[in-house]
Amino acid sequence: QVRLVESGGGLVQPGGSLRLSCLASGFTFSSSFMSWYRQAPGKERELVASGSGFGTARNYADSVKGRFTISTDNAKNTLYLQMNNLKLQDTAVYYCKAYTGLDYWGQGTQVTVSS
């Protein structure tokens, strides 16, 4: 069964950094399209970053471009989101999504940016 487990969220001050992880199992990770989404209180779900293979095609929301980096460790079946220079507006629940014929979602990890 497909399973996605996010981790790495927490409380961080503005300007700080976090690295989120998404441990994947139950599907061919290297052949799948992977994404990070987030949803802040009172706002719609937002696509943060996505890609497949991560060679040339990576996409980022304008709000995070230059600050966030999506990457993988294929040996560990893990998707990462490195988040630098965090801002208050980055506060949200962050979700890992895999597309492997169907969409699969993790349970999310809370990121709170607060002074």
C-alpha positions in Angstrom: 0.0 0.0 0.0 1.2 3.5 -0.8 2.4 5.4 2.2 3.8 8.8 2.6 5.1 10.0 6.0 6.2 13.6 6.4 8.5 14.8 9.1 10.8 17.7 10.0 8.2 20.3 10.8 8.3 22.5 13.9 8.5 25.9 15.3 11.2 28.2 13.8 11.9 31.9 14.0 11.7 34.2 10.9 14.9 33.8 8.9 15.5 30.3 10.1 15.6 27.1 8.1 14.0 23.7 8.2 14.2 20.6 6.1 11.1 18.5 5.6 11.3 14.9 4.7 8.7 12.6 3.0 9.4 8.9 3.4 7.7 7.0 0.6 6.8 3.3 0.3 4.6 1.0 -1.7 5.3 2.4 -5.1 8.2 3.0 -7.5 9.5 6.3 -6.1 12.0 7.0 -8.9 9.2 6.8 -11.5 6.7 9.0 -9.8 5.9 12.7 -9.9 6.4 14.2 -6.5 5.2 17.4 -5.0 5.0 19.5 -1.8 1.9 21.4 -1.0 0.9 23.6 1.9 -2.2 25.0 3.4 -2.2 27.9 5.8 -5.2 28.8 8.0 -7.9 30.5 6.0 -6.2 29.9 2.7 -6.5 27.5 -0.2 -4.0 24.6 -0.7 -1.0 25.8 -2.5 1.5 24.0 -4.7 4.9 24.7 -3.3 7.4 22.7 -5.3 7.3 19.7 -7.7 9.3 17.6 -10.1 10.2 14.2 -11.5 13.8 13.1 -11.6 14.9 16.5 -10.5 17.4 16.9 -13.3 16.1 19.8 -15.2 12.4 20.2 -14.4 11.7 21.7 -11.0 8.8 24.0 -10.3 8.4 26.4 -7.4 5.7 28.8 -6.3 6.7 32.4 -6.8 6.4 32.9 -3.1 9.2 30.4 -2.3 11.4 30.7 -5.3 15.0 31.2 -4.3 14.3 30.1 -0.7 13.1 26.5 -1.0 14.7 23.6 -2.8 13.0 20.2 -3.6 15.3 17.2 -3.8 15.4 13.4 -3.4 17.4 10.7 -1.9 16.4 7.8 -4.1 18.3 5.2 -2.1 16.1 6.1 0.9 12.9 6.7 -1.1 12.7 10.1 0.5 11.6 13.5 -0.8 13.0 16.6 0.8 12.0 20.3 1.0 14.8 22.5 2.2 13.3 25.7 3.4 15.6 28.7 4.0 14.9 32.3 5.1 11.5 31.3 6.4 8.9 34.0 6.7 5.7 34.3 8.8 3.6 33.6 5.7 5.3 30.2 5.3 3.3 29.0 8.3 1.2 26.1 7.1 0.7 22.4 7.2 3.0 20.9 4.5 1.9 17.9 2.6 3.8 15.4 0.4 2.0 14.2 -2.7 2.9 11.4 -5.1 1.4 10.7 -8.5 1.8 7.1 -9.6 -1.4 6.7 -11.7 -3.4 8.0 -8.7 -2.7 10.8 -6.3 -1.5 9.9 -2.8 -1.1 12.3 0.1 0.8 12.2 3.4 -0.8 13.3 6.6 1.1 16.6 6.7 3.6 18.2 9.0 3.1 21.5 10.7 5.5 24.4 10.1 5.1 27.4 12.3 7.2 30.5 11.7 6.9 32.8 14.6 9.0 35.3 16.6 
